[in-house]
Amino acid sequence: MEILCALAFVALMPSPGRADGASNAAPEGGDLAIVDFVYVDTSGEPTDQTAAHRERLQAFMAALRRNFLADGQFRLVPLLCGPVPCTDDSLAPADLVRVAADAGVEILVIGGIHKQSTLVQWAQVEAIDVAANRVVFDRVFTFRGDSDEAWRRAETFLSRDVRAALAAQQP
């Protein structure tokens, strides 16, 4: 059941293309953009947790950006979709890539989190080489719990994994 839900979630998050093999991400000091992830709750819990999830997602995204800034591998570039920052669900993936290219971004990070049940959440993250218009990193993670601590642990793990994968692709 969990695998089917994960596959369904992945299918809901289209990407512009897939990497065929090893590729070079942006060079050290390259420009990277992280758009706010989309959040979906299909847990069916009776309590409305919309505000709590919005706050946790905002904290998650802020921590993800802080971690990228702290490691110094990339310069973060904000992406604007009109007068507001882009989010993963504000434009089609191809349009997000175009906006990123226009902003001089070399790597675009997109993703989403899906709350399947009281205890199970899925997170998918993709890093896209904007110039090549292909995915250079694509992972689905699961994390347990829906507390501030569970979200912090998930962000720490996801951030470390994405940054390590992108660093490994550096020349």
VOBA-1610 file (N, C-alpha, C; in pm, whole numbers, padded with zeros to 5 digits, always signed):
BEGIN
Met+00082-00119+00000Met+00000+00000+00000Met+00086+00125+00000Glu+00191+00128+00086Glu+00277+00246+00092Glu+00346+00271-00041Ile+00390+00163-00105Ile+00460+00179-00233Ile+00365+00236-00337Leu+00241+00189-00341Leu+00145+00242-00437Leu+00118+00389-00414Cys+00106+00429-00287Cys+00085+00571-00255Cys+00206+00653-00296Ala+00324+00600-00273Ala+00446+00673-00310Ala+00453+00690-00461Leu+00421+00585-00535Leu+00424+00594-00680Leu+00320+00693-00731Ala+00204+00693-00668Ala+00101+00788-00708Ala+00147+00931-00681Phe+00213+00953-00567Phe+00263+01085-00533Phe+00369+01130-00632Val+00462+01040-00666Val+00566+01072-00763Val+00503+01107-00896Ala+00401+01034-00935Ala+00336+01060-01063Ala+00270+01197-01066Leu+00230+01248-00950Leu+00166+01379-00944Leu+00265+01493-00960Met+00394+01463-00949Met+00496+01567-00954Met+00580+01550-01079Pro+00533+01598-01197Pro+00606+01578-01321Pro+00736+01656-01322Ser+00831+01604-01398Ser+00959+01671-01412Ser+00989+01692-01559Pro+01080+01784-01591Pro+01106+01814-01730Pro+01187+01707-01802Gly+01258+01623-01733Gly+01338+01521-01798Gly+01417+01444-01697Arg+01484+01340-01740Arg+01564+01256-01652Arg+01708+01258-01697Ala+01800+01250-01601Ala+01941+01242-01633Ala+01972+01103-01687Asp+02058+01098-01788Asp+02096+00970-01848Asp+02215+00906-01779Gly+02286+00978-01703Gly+02405+00926-01637Gly+02469+01039-01560Ala+02598+01027-01540Ala+02668+01129-01463Ala+02663+01261-01538Ser+02643+01367-01463Ser+02644+01500-01523Ser+02707+01596-01425Asn+02742+01708-01476Asn+02798+01812-01390Asn+02688+01908-01351Ala+02671+01927-01223Ala+02578+02028-01175Ala+02646+02163-01195Ala+02591+02264-01137Ala+02652+02396-01148Ala+02791+02394-01082Pro+02884+02472-01135Pro+03015+02477-01072Pro+03007+02538-00933Glu+03110+02513-00852Glu+03110+02568-00717Glu+03084+02717-00724Gly+02996+02765-00639Gly+02958+02906-00642Gly+02850+02935-00743Gly+02795+02831-00807Gly+02689+02851-00905Gly+02560+02897-00840Asp+02467+02941-00923Asp+02338+02990-00874Asp+02238+02875-00866Leu+02165+02871-00755Leu+02067+02767-00728Leu+01941+02834-00675Ala+01826+02782-00716Ala+01699+02831-00664Ala+01623+02714-00603Ile+01560+02741-00491Ile+01473+02643-00425Ile+01334+02705-00419Val+01240+02643-00488Val+01103+02694-00481Val+01031+02623-00367Asp+00940+02693-00303Asp+00864+02633-00193Asp+00793+02509-00241Phe+00806+02403-00163Phe+00744+02275-00196Phe+00592+02285-00182Val+00524+02198-00251Val+00379+02183-00237Val+00355+02086-00122Tyr+00242+02102-00052Tyr+00206+02011+00058Tyr+00065+01959+00034Val+00051+01826+00046Val-00079+01760+00027Val-00105+01672+00148Asp-00224+01685+00206Asp-00263+01603+00321Asp-00385+01519+00281Thr-00363+01390+00266Thr-00474+01299+00235Thr-00497+01201+00350Ser-00455+01241+00470Ser-00462+01152+00585Ser-00606+01129+00633Gly-00693+01222+00605Gly-00831+01209+00648Gly-00852+01232+00796Glu-00755+01292+00862Glu-00769+01318+01006Glu-00882+01419+01028Pro-00955+01404+01137Pro-01069+01492+01161Pro-01030+01636+01198Thr-00912+01655+01254Thr-00868+01788+01295Thr-00807+01863+01176Asp-00849+01986+01156Asp-00792+02069+01049Asp-00654+02117+01092Gln-00551+02071+01025Gln-00414+02107+01060Gln-00350+02197+00955Thr-00432+02261+00875Thr-00382+02343+00765Thr-00282+02448+00814Ala-00315+02520+00918Ala-00226+02627+00968Ala-00095+02568+01021Ala-00103+02461+01096Ala+00018+02397+01150Ala+00107+02346+01037His+00046+02286+00934His+00126+02235+00822His+00188+02349+00743Arg+00116+02458+00726Arg+00171+02575+00656Arg+00294+02627+00731Glu+00284+02638+00864Glu+00396+02686+00944Glu+00515+02588+00938Arg+00486+02459+00947Arg+00594+02360+00941Arg+00661+02360+00804Leu+00583+02373+00699Leu+00641+02378+00565Leu+00727+02503+00548Gln+00680+02617+00600Gln+00761+02739+00592Gln+00892+02723+00668Ala+00887+02664+00786Ala+01009+02641+00865Ala+01101+02544+00792Phe+01044+02441+00732Phe+01120+02342+00655Phe+01194+02410+00540Met+01123+02491+00463Met+01184+02559+00348Met+01292+02658+00393Ala+01266+02732+00501Ala+01366+02827+00552Ala+01492+02752+00596Ala+01476+02639+00664Ala+01591+02561+00709Ala+01666+02503+00589Leu+01595+02457+00488Leu+01660+02403+00368Leu+01746+02510+00302Arg+01692+02629+00290Arg+01770+02739+00230Arg+01889+02777+00318Arg+01870+02781+00449Arg+01982+02811+00540Arg+02094+02710+00525Asn+02058+02582+00514Asn+02160+02478+00499Asn+02238+02492+00370Phe+02170+02527+00260Phe+02241+02549+00134Phe+02332+02670+00144Leu+02284+02776+00208Leu+02368+02895+00226Leu+02489+02864+00312Ala+02470+02789+00419Ala+02577+02760+00514Ala+02688+02678+00452Asp+02656+02587+00360Asp+02764+02505+00305Asp+02841+02577+00195Gly+02789+02689+00145Gly+02864+02774+00054Gly+02887+02718-00085Gln+02825+02608-00118Gln+02846+02546-00249Gln+02776+02624-00360Phe+02663+02685-00328Phe+02584+02759-00426Phe+02544+02894-00372Arg+02512+02985-00463Arg+02447+03111-00427Arg+02298+03090-00449Leu+02217+03126-00351Leu+02072+03111-00366Leu+02014+03231-00439Val+01928+03202-00534Val+01862+03304-00613Val+01711+03288-00592Pro+01642+03393-00550Pro+01497+03381-00537Pro+01432+03384-00676Leu+01333+03300-00697Leu+01259+03300-00823Leu+01126+03369-00800Leu+01095+03462-00887Leu+00969+03533-00876Leu+00876+03493-00990Cys+00753+03464-00954Cys+00646+03436-01050Cys+00551+03554-01040Gly+00578+03655-01118Gly+00507+03781-01103Gly+00565+03852-00982Pro+00482+03910-00898Pro+00533+03984-00783Pro+00564+03896-00661Val+00537+03767-00669Val+00555+03679-00553Val+00655+03568-00585Pro+00717+03511-00482Pro+00808+03398-00505Pro+00734+03279-00567Cys+00803+03208-00655Cys+00745+03088-00715Cys+00732+02978-00611Thr+00633+02895-00629Thr+00617+02774-00549Thr+00610+02657-00646Asp+00623+02537-00591Asp+00624+02420-00678Asp+00493+02402-00754Asp+00386+02459-00704Asp+00259+02445-00775Asp+00212+02574-00843Ser+00301+02675-00852Ser+00260+02801-00914Ser+00268+02797-01066Leu+00355+02713-01120Leu+00372+02701-01265Leu+00396+02556-01301Ala+00378+02524-01426Ala+00415+02391-01475Ala+00567+02379-01465Pro+00619+02257-01448Pro+00764+02240-01435Pro+00844+02304-01549Ala+00799+02291-01671Ala+00873+02351-01783Ala+00878+02503-01770Asp+00769+02563-01720Asp+00767+02708-01700Asp+00858+02749-01584Leu+00864+02667-01478Leu+00957+02695-01367Leu+01100+02692-01418Val+01132+02596-01503Val+01268+02586-01560Val+01298+02710-01643Arg+01200+02757-01721Arg+01220+02877-01801Arg+01245+03000-01714Val+01165+03016-01607Val+01184+03128-01515Val+01323+03119-01451Ala+01363+02998-01413Ala+01496+02978-01353Ala+01606+03015-01453Ala+01591+02973-01578Ala+01691+03006-01680Ala+01700+03157-01699Asp+01585+03223-01703Asp+01583+03369-01719Asp+01652+03439-01602Ala+01650+03377-01483Ala+01712+03434-01364Ala+01859+03395-01352Gly+01910+03317-01448Gly+02050+03276-01443Gly+02078+03160-01350Val+01975+03088-01311Val+01989+02976-01219Val+02048+02857-01294Glu+02140+02786-01228Glu+02198+02667-01287Glu+02131+02540-01237Ile+02092+02538-01109Ile+02023+02423-01050Ile+01893+02472-00986Leu+01784+02404-01019Leu+01652+02435-00963Leu+01609+02318-00876Val+01575+02346-00751Val+01529+02243-00658Val+01379+02259-00637Ile+01305+02150-00666Ile+01160+02150-00649Ile+01122+02028-00566Gly+00999+02026-00516Gly+00958+01909-00441Gly+00821+01924-00380Gly+00789+01826-00298Gly+00661+01826-00231Gly+00659+01728-00117Ile+00563+01747-00030Ile+00545+01658+00085Ile+00399+01613+00086His+00380+01485+00108His+00246+01425+00110His+00225+01355+00242Lys+00126+01400+00317Lys+00090+01333+00443Lys-00012+01226+00409Gln+00031+01102+00421Gln-00055+00989+00388Gln-00143+00947+00504Ser-00088+00951+00624Ser-00163+00908+00742Ser-00111+00985+00863Thr-00165+00953+00978Thr-00123+01020+01101Thr+00028+01010+01122Leu+00086+00898+01084Leu+00227+00874+01112Leu+00318+00877+00990Val+00267+00873+00870Val+00351+00858+00751Val+00339+00980+00660Gln+00456+01037+00627Gln+00464+01144+00528Gln+00572+01108+00428Trp+00549+01149+00305Trp+00643+01128+00197Trp+00696+01263+00151Ala+00822+01269+00117Ala+00879+01391+00061Ala+00953+01353-00067Gln+00931+01428-00172Gln+01004+01408-00295Gln+01078+01537-00325Val+01201+01523-00368Val+01280+01639-00407Val+01352+01606-00537Glu+01358+01705-00625Glu+01430+01694-00750Glu+01520+01816-00765Ala+01638+01792-00819Ala+01728+01900-00857Ala+01742+01892-01009Ile+01717+02003-01074Ile+01716+02008-01220Ile+01832+02094-01269Asp+01912+02038-01360Asp+02014+02115-01430Asp+01938+02198-01532Val+01931+02328-01510Val+01847+02416-01590Val+01895+02423-01734Ala+02026+02437-01757Ala+02077+02449-01893Ala+02050+02324-01975Ala+02066+02207-01913Ala+02043+02080-01983Ala+01895+02039-01979Asn+01816+02106-01896Asn+01674+02075-01878Asn+01654+01926-01846Arg+01729+01881-01744Arg+01715+01741-01701Arg+01736+01728-01551Val+01673+01629-01496Val+01682+01602-01353Val+01817+01536-01324Val+01890+01594-01228Val+02018+01537-01188Val+02012+01473-01049Phe+01899+01491-00981Phe+01878+01430-00850Phe+01728+01413-00833Asp+01685+01293-00793Asp+01543+01267-00773Asp+01530+01161-00665Arg+01474+01198-00552Arg+01458+01102-00443Arg+01322+01118-00376Val+01272+01007-00327Val+01152+01006-00245Val+01194+00956-00108Phe+01157+01031-00006Phe+01189+00998+00133Phe+01059+00975+00207Thr+01065+00900+00313Thr+00950+00888+00401Thr+00995+00934+00539Phe+00905+00997+00610Phe+00936+01029+00749Phe+00815+01005+00836Arg+00842+00973+00959Arg+00738+00935+01054Arg+00705+01053+01145Gly+00578+01071+01170Gly+00535+01173+01263Gly+00495+01302+01195Asp+00424+01384+01269Asp+00380+01514+01220Asp+00397+01616+01333Ser+00518+01621+01384Ser+00552+01717+01489Ser+00663+01807+01437Asp+00689+01916+01508Asp+00799+02004+01468Asp+00930+01925+01462Glu+00953+01839+01558Glu+01076+01760+01561Glu+01085+01666+01441Ala+00976+01599+01405Ala+00976+01509+01290Ala+01009+01586+01162Trp+00952+01703+01147Trp+00979+01785+01029Trp+01125+01832+01028Arg+01181+01870+01144Arg+01322+01913+01151Arg+01414+01799+01110Arg+01387+01680+01163Arg+01471+01564+01127Arg+01461+01535+00977Ala+01341+01543+00922Ala+01323+01517+00779Ala+01400+01620+00695Glu+01390+01745+00733Glu+01462+01850+00657Glu+01611+01830+00667Thr+01662+01799+00784Thr+01807+01778+00801Thr+01855+01665+00711Phe+01783+01553+00712Phe+01821+01439+00629Phe+01813+01473+00481Leu+01701+01530+00438Leu+01681+01564+00298Leu+01787+01663+00251Ser+01811+01766+00329Ser+01909+01868+00294Ser+02049+01809+00279Arg+02087+01729+00373Arg+02220+01666+00369Arg+02235+01579+00244Asp+02131+01502+00212Asp+02135+01412+00097Asp+02143+01489-00035Val+02062+01590-00050Val+02062+01670-00173Val+02196+01740-00190Arg+02244+01806-00085Arg+02370+01878-00095Arg+02487+01786-00124Ala+02489+01668-00063Ala+02597+01571-00089Ala+02593+01523-00235Ala+02474+01495-00285Ala+02461+01448-00423Ala+02506+01555-00521Leu+02466+01680-00497Leu+02508+01788-00587Leu+02659+01813-00576Ala+02715+01803-00457Ala+02860+01821-00439Ala+02937+01712-00513Ala+02884+01591-00513Ala+02951+01479-00580Ala+02955+01498-00732Gln+02866+01579-00783Gln+02862+01604-00927Gln+02952+01719-00969Gln+03011+01788-00872Gln+03099+01900-00903Gln+03226+01850-00971Pro+03281+01928-01064Pro+03406+01888-01132Pro+03523+01885-01034
//
